[in-house]
Amino acid sequence: MKVLVTGGTGAIGKFLLPLLVENRHEVVALTRSASKAGQLEESGVSAIIVDPLDKPGLVAAVRRAEPEAIIHQLSALTGAGNFRKFDQEFALTNRFRTEVTDTLLAAGRTIGTRRLIAQSYCGWPYAHKGGPAKTEDDPLDPKPPESFTKTLAAIRYLEDKVRSTTFLEVLALRYGMFYGPGTAIGKGGEMVRMVKKRRFPVFGGGGGVWSFIHLLDAARATVAAISRGAPGIYNIVDDEPAKVATWLPALAKAVEAKPPYKIPYWLGEIMIGKEGMPIMTQVRGGSNAKAKRELNWTPVYPSWRIGFVDGLE
């Protein structure tokens, strides 16, 4: 199948593109960089240089590629982590989720593209109530922190497009927290450095539930979604959602760091803001049952317990 990929030179793309080639897909990747285009060509992937926010240029690129499937993985998250300025840090990613998604859908419609797979997120967007692992049918947070509102609105916009588009098949993959090479939770990554310096404490008891996914498993699920699964939304996470108080000490041990400090809730509000404390104490993770069933996918790293030890490099 001919597949067009946006965001192919990012962290997940470094796993995704080789898997697509290995599975005998004809792959075209978009990039803004001539040097990255050369690297893509050397790896057996055709490259088109275009700015994704240049609507006419992006439409022309899609028409030139004539893909049967589009995989939309664009994000711009380098250095993100200030909860007080969350929407500011995600502003470009939010444009990718809204404007670029609309352009890709419109362009794909003109050439008969069959399926579009877009990147969404599983974790803090869920409502902070009920059990630890949410399904795709559970509601998202009706009252996110003020600094998160635009980012959640962009996620809702993307997922509404999934539900309403009928002229081609659209799937949104709600990835869990990425870990592995090239991520914050990877060798040399920002979160790992903070853990080693004991600058990532357990705030307020650490009751927030996080879901993780190794980049390899995210890429494998994405490849599966090209030909499997009905249109809709899928949580792409491992088998073990876990409280911060559980997974953070395990990560510290895996990277040979001292255990994290424990910080009371009131002090956490001062350190990371009232906006950040729900991430540490209230959020819910996701269930991968639907993805396993409908995509016929099983993670290589079924738990972060294994991945933090074997999968960070």
C-alpha positions in Angstrom: 0.0 0.0 0.0 1.2 3.5 -0.7 1.4 5.4 2.6 2.1 9.1 3.3 3.5 10.0 6.7 3.7 13.4 8.4 6.0 13.6 11.3 8.1 10.7 10.0 11.4 12.2 11.3 10.2 12.5 14.9 10.7 10.0 17.8 7.9 7.6 16.7 8.7 8.0 13.1 12.1 6.5 13.6 10.4 3.3 14.6 7.4 3.7 12.3 9.1 4.2 8.9 11.3 1.1 9.1 8.3 -1.0 10.1 6.3 0.3 7.1 9.1 -0.5 4.8 9.6 -3.9 6.4 5.9 -4.6 5.8 6.4 -3.8 2.1 4.5 -0.5 2.0 5.5 2.2 -0.4 6.3 5.1 2.0 6.4 8.8 1.3 7.3 11.1 4.2 6.9 14.8 4.5 9.7 17.0 5.9 10.6 20.6 6.1 14.3 19.9 5.9 16.4 19.1 2.9 19.0 17.3 5.0 16.3 15.1 6.6 14.9 14.5 3.1 18.3 13.0 2.2 18.3 10.8 5.2 14.8 9.5 4.4 15.7 8.7 0.8 18.8 6.8 2.0 16.5 4.6 4.2 14.2 3.7 1.4 11.5 6.3 2.0 10.6 8.9 -0.6 10.6 12.4 0.7 8.6 15.6 -0.1 9.8 18.9 1.3 6.9 21.0 2.5 5.8 23.2 5.4 2.6 21.4 6.7 1.1 24.8 7.6 1.4 25.9 4.0 -2.1 24.7 3.0 -1.6 24.9 -0.8 1.8 23.3 -0.5 0.5 20.5 1.6 -2.4 19.8 -0.7 -0.1 19.7 -3.6 2.2 17.3 -1.7 -0.7 14.9 -0.9 -1.9 15.0 -4.5 1.6 14.3 -5.7 2.0 11.3 -3.4 -1.4 9.9 -4.1 -1.5 7.8 -0.9 -4.0 5.1 -0.2 -3.4 5.8 3.5 -2.2 8.9 5.4 -0.5 8.6 8.9 -0.6 12.0 10.6 2.1 12.0 13.4 3.1 15.7 13.5 3.8 17.2 16.9 6.1 19.8 18.3 6.7 19.0 22.0 10.4 19.5 22.5 11.0 21.0 25.9 7.3 20.9 26.9 6.7 20.6 30.6 5.5 23.9 32.2 2.0 23.2 33.4 1.3 26.9 33.9 2.1 27.5 30.2 0.7 24.2 28.8 -1.4 25.7 26.0 1.5 28.0 24.9 3.9 25.0 24.7 1.3 23.0 22.7 0.2 25.8 20.4 2.0 24.4 17.3 0.9 20.9 18.1 -2.7 22.1 18.4 -2.5 23.6 14.9 -1.2 20.3 13.6 -4.2 18.6 15.2 -6.7 21.0 13.8 -5.6 22.9 10.7 -3.3 20.2 9.3 -5.8 17.5 9.9 -8.4 19.4 8.0 -6.0 20.0 5.1 -5.0 16.3 4.9 -8.7 15.2 5.0 -9.6 17.6 2.2 -6.6 16.7 0.1 -7.1 13.0 0.6 -10.8 13.3 -0.4 -9.8 14.7 -3.9 -7.5 11.7 -4.7 -9.5 8.9 -3.1 -7.4 8.2 -0.1 -9.0 5.3 1.8 -7.8 5.8 5.4 -6.3 8.5 7.6 -4.7 7.6 11.0 -4.1 10.6 13.3 -2.3 10.9 16.6 -4.3 11.7 19.8 -3.5 11.2 23.4 -4.5 9.0 26.3 -3.9 10.2 29.8 -4.8 13.5 31.4 -7.7 14.3 29.0 -10.0 11.8 30.7 -12.4 12.9 33.4 -10.9 12.5 36.9 -13.5 10.1 38.3 -14.2 6.4 38.4 -11.7 3.6 37.9 -8.0 3.8 36.9 -8.3 2.6 33.3 -10.7 4.4 31.0 -12.2 3.1 27.7 -12.6 5.0 24.5 -16.3 5.5 25.5 -15.6 7.3 28.8 -15.9 11.1 28.9 -13.1 13.5 28.7 -12.5 16.1 31.4 -15.3 18.7 31.3 -13.3 21.2 33.4 -9.6 21.0 32.6 -7.2 23.5 34.2 -7.4 26.9 32.4 -3.9 26.5 31.0 -5.0 23.1 29.4 -8.2 24.3 27.7 -7.0 25.0 24.2 -5.0 21.8 24.1 -8.0 19.7 25.1 -10.1 21.6 22.7 -7.7 20.6 19.9 -7.9 17.0 20.9 -11.7 17.1 21.0 -11.7 18.8 17.5 -9.5 16.0 16.1 -11.6 13.3 17.6 -14.9 14.9 16.5 -13.5 14.8 12.9 -12.9 11.1 13.4 -16.5 10.6 14.4 -18.0 12.8 11.7 -16.0 12.1 8.6 -17.7 9.7 6.2 -15.9 10.2 2.9 -12.9 8.2 4.1 -12.0 6.0 7.1 -10.5 7.9 10.0 -8.9 6.5 13.1 -7.4 8.4 16.1 -4.8 6.6 18.1 -4.7 7.8 21.7 -1.1 7.0 22.6 -0.1 6.8 26.2 3.0 8.5 27.6 5.8 7.8 25.1 9.0 6.3 26.4 12.1 4.9 24.7 15.0 6.4 22.7 14.5 10.0 21.8 11.8 10.7 24.4 11.9 12.4 27.8 11.8 8.9 29.3 14.8 7.5 27.3 18.5 7.4 27.6 19.6 11.1 28.2 16.0 12.3 28.1 14.8 15.2 30.2 12.6 13.3 32.6 15.4 10.7 33.2 17.9 13.5 33.9 15.4 15.0 36.4 14.9 11.6 38.1 18.6 11.1 38.4 19.0 14.5 40.0 16.0 13.8 42.3 14.2 16.8 40.7 11.0 14.8 39.8 9.3 14.1 43.2 6.1 12.3 44.0 3.7 15.1 44.6 0.7 14.9 46.9 0.7 11.2 47.4 1.2 10.4 43.7 -2.3 9.1 43.1 -2.5 10.1 39.4 -2.7 7.2 37.1 -0.5 7.2 34.0 -0.6 5.0 31.0 2.6 4.4 29.0 3.6 3.0 25.6 7.0 2.2 24.2 7.7 3.9 20.8 8.1 0.5 19.2 4.7 -0.6 20.4 3.1 2.6 19.3 4.6 2.2 15.8 3.4 -1.4 15.6 -0.1 -0.4 16.5 0.0 2.3 13.9 1.1 -0.1 11.2 -1.7 -2.5 12.2 -4.3 0.3 12.0 -3.5 0.8 8.3 -5.5 -2.4 7.4 -7.3 -3.3 10.6 -9.9 -1.8 12.9 -13.1 0.1 12.1 -13.0 3.9 12.0 -13.0 5.3 15.5 -10.8 6.0 18.5 -8.3 3.6 20.1 -6.2 3.7 23.3 -2.7 2.7 22.4 -1.2 1.9 25.8 0.4 -1.0 27.7 -1.3 -3.4 30.0 -0.6 -1.7 33.3 -1.8 1.8 34.1 -0.1 2.9 37.3 -0.1 5.5 39.9 2.8 8.0 39.9 3.7 6.7 43.4 4.2 3.3 41.8 5.9 3.9 38.5 8.2 6.8 39.5 10.2 5.0 42.1 10.5 2.1 39.6 11.9 4.4 37.0 14.4 5.8 39.5 15.6 2.3 40.3 15.8 1.4 36.6 18.1 4.3 35.8 20.1 3.7 39.0 18.9 6.9 40.8 18.0 7.4 44.4 14.3 7.2 45.2 12.3 10.3 44.5 11.4 12.8 47.2 7.8 13.0 48.5 6.3 16.5 48.4 3.0 17.4 50.1 0.2 18.8 48.0 0.4 22.4 49.2 4.1 22.6 48.4 3.5 20.9 45.0 1.0 23.7 44.2 3.8 26.2 44.7 6.4 24.3 42.8 4.5 23.2 39.7 1.2 25.2 40.0 -2.3 24.2 40.7 -2.6 23.3 37.0 0.0 20.6 37.4 -1.1 18.9 40.5 -4.1 17.0 39.0 -1.6 15.3 36.6 0.3 14.0 39.6 -2.7 13.2 41.8 -6.0 12.8 39.9 -5.7 11.8 36.2 -6.8 8.4 34.9 -5.1 6.0 32.5 -6.5 4.0 29.6 -7.5 0.4 28.7 -6.0 -1.2 25.6 -8.7 -3.9 25.3 -10.3 -2.4 22.2 -6.9 -2.0 20.4 -5.9 -5.5 21.2 -9.2 -6.9 20.0 -9.8 -4.9 16.9 -6.3 -4.2 15.7 -5.0 -7.7 16.6 -2.2 -5.9 18.4 -0.2 -6.9 21.5 2.6 -4.8 23.0 6.1 -6.1 23.0 6.5 -4.3 26.3 3.3 -5.3 28.1 4.4 -3.2 31.1 6.5 -0.2 31.8 8.1 -2.4 34.5 9.8 -4.3 31.7 10.3 -1.3 29.3 12.0 1.0 31.9 14.6 -1.7 32.3 15.0 -3.0 28.8 13.7 -0.3 26.5 15.1 3.1 27.3 18.1 2.8 24.9 
